[in-house]
Amino acid sequence: MRQMVKTERPIPPSEMSLMRKDGSRVPIYSSHTVVQVSERKQELFCIDIDLTQRKQAEDELRARNEELIIFNNAAVDRELRTIELKQEINALCAEAGQPPRYALQFMEENDDV
């Protein structure tokens, strides 16, 4: 605050953490300005916005995203294993002189996908 009075330039707005009366921390977005009205002394103004709910929502979104990634990886792994099993069954059918049970032409033609 002293620096703002001395330089007459506000500090840039930013996120920060302030302490409540009970000692707990609260995330806030803080914006400051220095105002000089006529012959009066400079006045400092600050607007602080509580970001607690936003931070909680971001944490929840991050956790849900991690769960989706895990689920997606499991689903892809399962699908790939199913394709491998179908290919093995088709190979066994070929060895036994039987027609393939599963049509896998697309996957077999595009194994590098």
Secondary structure, 3 states (H helix, E strand, C coil): CHHHHHHCCCCCCEEEEEECCCCCEEEEEEEEEEECCCCCCCEEEEEEEECHHHHHHHHHHHHHHHHHHHHHHHHHHHHHHHHHHHHHHHHHHHHCCCCCCCCCHHHHHCCCC
